[in-house]
Amino acid sequence: MSNVLAFILVFGVLVFVHELGHLIFASRAGILCREFAIGFGPKVFAFKRKETVYTIRLLPIGGYVKMAGEDPEVIELKPGHNVGLLFNDQGEVDKIVLNNKERYPDARIIEVQSTDLEHDMVITGYEQGDDEQLQTFNVSKVSFFIVDGQEIQIAPYDRQFGSKTILQRFKAILAGPAMNFVLAFVIFVLLAMIRGIPTDDPLIGKVIDNEPAQEAGFEQGDLVKSINGQSVASWEDITDIIVVNPDQELTFLIDRAGIEQELSVTPKTVERENGETAGIIGVYQYQEKSFINSFSYGATTTISVSQQILIALGNLISGQFSIDDLSGPAGIYHYTGEVAQSGFTSLMQWTAFLSINLGIMNLLPIPALDGGRLTFLTIEAIRGKPIDSQKEGFVTIVGFALLFLLMIVVTWNDIQRFFL
């Protein structure tokens, strides 16, 4: 699997699941979701299903669900505008044609005097050829603007994000990061079912071809009783002895199918990333397959990885972890390619790790991230009224600018580290 394909697969899954969480809970709350996008920038692919346009965009740096009311509506009808009205079977306006009206011969042309397309859902104006009688037209709850032949659904206030309760909005925002944790849990459960659950018993797992353990005659399932006469009770005991004895012959007393025998093996020397040397014999920890235990393994592993990431974040804040050690899209691309070389299950595990990382990062109380939006909602719940939209918008823009700057710095470090 090429690096590019592996990165696209991992990135696509992470963003899809995250944004799907937003979409599901926003739709359940009755919010009109205009677009479900993976990536930013120009559209590469798009299709519409029900009310939502699903798009894949060129730049793989995130995604979004565009909910009605979160951004100012780009279309505003002002007095004096000439528009065409098309009606449904109930006599309500269901399409408002803004330009190219000659393409719609059945449309009734009016000069707009006033509109309320959020609450009362009406439009008033003078029909072409009748400048004396002001008419009021009821607009359907499900209606559309037509601009350049494209339909844009009108969002009544009760379909907008801001009209919903704090709890409904909170769930719609929280659902994105939450789905990343759910994805990680599901992946770890599947891995446990496929590969098994690591057990701390002193059992030999998979034996690697052409490594010292295979040459010494070890087999999967061998129970290690002692090494050089020293009793062992766990897998950790085994690795502790092997690691500190590179190039030193070790005598293992094993139990194979109830029969004890001795095997001698000399761990080979490998160099670790910190420059130190260690011994290895070429065996994996024993993996036990259990359908029921797979679910508890998925939960405990998700929690464990989350704790590790939170500790790393704490070290970053305290200065024990340098910003130069962070990775952005370029670094993730590099590491994803490396992991993909180890096989599909390794790529699944890496995806689970990244998914937890994405979930935690999005929960940080930083403006422009989900955590920042949740913070604003929490403040609104405490105050009993929302924060001024202009102030919230300013803080969000500043937060987005700082995040963008951080992304540039991290990406440049990645490029220097991996590609120059």
Helices and strands as residue ranges (DSSP letters): H 3-28, E 33-49, E 52-67, E 82-87, E 93-97, G 101-103, E 108-116, E 122-127, E 134-147, E 150-153, G 157-159, G 161-163, H 166-195, E 197-198, E 204-207, H 212-216, E 223-227, E 230-231, H 235-243, E 250-256, E 259-265, E 268-271, E 277-280, E 283-285, E 287-288, H 291-318, G 323-325, H 329-340, H 344-363, H 370-383, H 389-418
